[in-house]
Amino acid sequence: MDALRVFFSHKTASPLTVFASGESNNQDDLTTMGRDDEPLTIIELFQSQGCSSCPPTETTLHTLLPQNPNHLLLTYDVTYWDHLGWTDTFGNKLWDHRQRAYSSKWGRRSVFTPQVVVDGVVDGVGNRENEVLEIVARAKRERLGLGTRVGIFVEGRELMIRDEAAEAELYDVLLVVFDPREQNVEIKRGENRGRTLAHWNLVKEIRKIGEWRGGNARVDLPESFQDGLERVVILQAGVGGVISAARRV
């Protein structure tokens, strides 16, 4: 059976729409309890244990984001600072490539840490609470500006994608596996020497499980695992593209 099976599409095409709720002008609304009708916002953090500027951002995100269950943090440790004296114990060159893909999409020639990327459309350093709130608010405005509506739902071991558009650009359906446990690492060399750094929601794997080109579709989900890890499916417009929808599975 093909991983992706189209089961419904409209006869006429319309612009792609992102499933998004109304925008609030009150930043306090971003830190209240999440709503069932609010889409899941993906907040990606690119960081390094060898970067002295990263711990404040990690702490800020961990303090702020649990206040809203519709905000999900995904942490990626990069490797390009390993030459500074400390090899990141969670570093992965795949995450270097993922971060550079965003920079390339935005026409930049370099990368930096810490970098917070929200829904693949807006980024910043994110080392202060107000800055994180502003990045999230900007991302919501950007997504609303796309004027679209895409929903992801789970039925058994199938993922259902529902959209008003019959056709859209090619999107990747990605399964992201992450470890929700707090993990502490004692840093013995480099810029953070002598510090113990806490990590949350470390990404372990990103697996492509299907593709989507608009309309309504079903995607087979892998069998569930009792491994202590958690999983989220994201619908992303290619490498470094906008994340139009996401759903925990």
C-alpha positions in Angstrom: 0.0 0.0 0.0 1.4 3.4 -0.9 2.2 5.6 2.1 0.2 8.4 0.7 -3.3 7.9 -0.8 -5.4 10.7 -2.1 -9.0 10.1 -1.3 -10.7 13.4 -2.1 -9.9 16.6 -4.1 -11.9 19.5 -5.3 -12.5 20.0 -9.0 -11.1 23.5 -9.1 -7.8 24.6 -7.7 -7.5 27.4 -5.1 -4.5 28.9 -3.3 -2.9 26.9 -0.5 -4.2 27.8 2.9 -2.7 27.3 6.3 -4.9 26.1 9.2 -4.5 29.1 11.6 -6.7 30.7 14.3 -7.4 34.4 14.7 -4.6 36.7 15.8 -4.6 38.4 19.2 -3.1 41.8 19.8 -2.5 40.9 23.5 0.9 39.1 24.0 -0.5 37.7 27.3 -2.8 35.5 25.2 0.3 33.7 23.9 1.1 32.4 27.3 -2.4 31.3 28.4 -3.8 27.8 28.1 -3.9 26.5 24.6 -7.2 26.0 22.7 -8.3 23.0 20.8 -9.0 25.2 17.7 -5.5 26.7 17.8 -2.9 25.1 15.5 0.2 23.6 16.9 3.1 26.1 16.6 6.5 24.5 16.0 9.4 26.3 17.6 12.8 25.0 16.5 15.9 25.8 18.5 19.4 25.4 16.9 22.0 25.5 19.6 25.4 24.2 20.7 26.9 23.2 24.0 30.0 25.1 22.9 28.1 28.4 22.6 28.0 30.6 25.7 25.1 32.6 24.3 22.8 29.5 24.0 21.9 28.6 27.7 19.8 31.8 28.2 17.7 31.0 25.2 17.2 27.3 26.2 16.1 28.4 29.7 13.8 31.1 28.4 12.0 28.7 26.0 11.7 26.0 28.7 10.2 28.5 31.1 7.8 30.1 28.7 6.6 27.5 26.3 5.0 25.0 28.7 2.5 27.7 29.6 0.8 27.1 26.2 0.4 23.4 25.1 -0.1 24.7 21.5 3.6 25.6 21.4 6.0 22.8 20.8 9.8 23.2 21.2 12.1 21.0 19.1 15.8 21.3 20.0 18.7 20.6 17.5 22.3 20.6 18.7 24.7 21.6 15.8 28.3 20.6 15.4 30.0 23.6 13.7 31.2 25.0 17.1 32.9 21.8 18.1 36.3 23.2 17.1 36.1 25.7 20.0 37.2 23.0 22.5 34.1 21.0 23.3 32.4 18.4 21.2 28.7 18.7 21.6 27.4 15.4 23.0 24.1 15.7 21.1 25.5 17.3 18.0 24.4 16.0 14.6 25.5 17.3 11.2 22.0 16.6 9.9 20.9 19.5 12.1 23.6 21.7 10.7 22.1 21.0 7.2 18.6 21.7 8.4 19.6 25.1 9.9 21.6 26.0 6.8 18.5 25.2 4.6 16.6 27.9 6.4 19.4 30.4 6.0 19.6 29.5 2.3 15.8 30.0 1.9 16.2 33.5 3.4 19.1 34.4 1.2 21.7 34.4 4.0 25.3 33.2 3.7 25.9 32.3 7.4 24.3 30.6 10.4 24.4 31.5 14.1 23.5 30.1 17.5 21.2 30.4 19.3 18.6 30.6 16.5 14.9 30.2 17.1 12.8 29.4 14.0 9.0 29.4 14.3 6.9 27.5 11.8 9.7 27.9 9.2 8.8 31.5 8.5 10.3 33.8 11.2 13.5 33.6 13.3 15.5 35.3 16.0 17.9 34.8 18.9 15.2 34.3 21.5 17.2 34.9 24.7 14.6 37.1 26.3 10.9 36.3 27.0 9.6 39.3 25.2 11.6 38.5 22.1 10.3 34.9 22.0 6.7 36.2 22.3 7.4 38.7 19.4 8.9 36.0 17.2 5.9 33.7 17.8 3.5 36.6 17.1 5.3 37.5 13.9 5.2 33.9 12.7 1.4 33.8 13.3 1.0 37.0 11.3 3.1 35.5 8.5 1.0 32.4 8.4 -2.3 34.3 8.5 -0.9 36.3 5.6 -0.7 33.2 3.5 -4.5 33.1 3.7 -4.9 29.3 3.8 -6.3 26.5 5.9 -4.8 23.1 6.3 -5.7 20.6 9.0 -4.0 17.4 10.2 -5.9 14.7 12.1 -5.2 11.2 13.4 -7.5 8.3 12.9 -6.1 5.0 14.1 -2.6 4.6 12.5 -3.5 6.9 9.7 -2.8 10.6 9.3 -5.5 12.6 7.5 -4.6 15.9 5.8 -7.6 18.1 4.9 -7.3 21.2 2.8 -9.6 23.4 0.7 -7.1 23.5 -2.1 -7.2 20.9 -4.8 -3.6 21.6 -5.8 -0.5 22.9 -4.0 3.2 22.9 -4.2 4.9 19.8 -3.1 5.0 19.3 0.7 7.0 16.8 2.7 5.1 14.9 5.5 7.8 14.5 8.2 7.7 12.5 11.3 9.9 14.1 14.0 11.0 12.0 16.9 12.2 13.8 20.1 13.1 13.0 23.7 10.9 15.0 26.1 13.0 14.3 29.1 15.3 16.9 30.7 18.9 15.9 30.0 21.8 17.6 31.9 25.4 17.6 30.6 28.5 18.8 32.5 30.6 20.8 30.1 34.4 20.4 30.8 35.9 22.5 28.1 35.2 25.4 25.8 33.1 28.6 26.4 30.7 26.9 28.9 33.4 25.1 30.9 32.3 24.3 34.4 28.6 24.7 33.7 25.9 22.0 33.6 23.6 22.6 30.7 20.0 21.4 30.6 18.4 20.2 27.4 14.7 19.6 26.6 12.9 18.0 23.6 16.1 16.9 21.8 15.3 15.8 18.3 16.5 12.3 17.6 15.3 11.6 14.1 13.4 13.2 11.2 11.8 10.7 8.8 9.9 11.5 5.6 6.7 9.4 5.6 4.9 10.9 2.6 4.3 13.8 0.3 1.3 16.0 -0.2 0.3 18.2 -3.2 -3.0 19.6 -2.0 -6.5 18.2 -1.5 -7.4 15.7 1.1 -5.1 12.7 1.7 -4.2 9.9 4.1 -0.7 8.9 5.2 0.1 5.6 6.9 1.8 6.2 10.3 4.5 3.9 11.6 3.7 1.4 14.4 3.8 3.0 17.9 6.8 2.4 20.0 7.2 2.1 23.8 10.5 3.9 23.9 9.9 6.9 26.0 10.2 9.2 23.0 7.5 11.4 21.6 6.5 12.2 18.0 5.0 15.0 15.9 4.1 15.1 12.2 4.9 18.3 10.4 3.8 19.4 6.9 6.7 21.4 5.4 7.1 23.0 2.0 10.4 21.3 1.2 13.7 21.7 2.9 13.8 25.0 4.8 10.2 25.8 3.8 7.1 26.9 5.8 5.6 24.5 8.2 1.9 24.7 7.3 0.5 22.3 9.9 1.6 20.0 12.7 0.1 17.3 14.9 1.4 15.2 17.8 0.9 11.5 17.1 
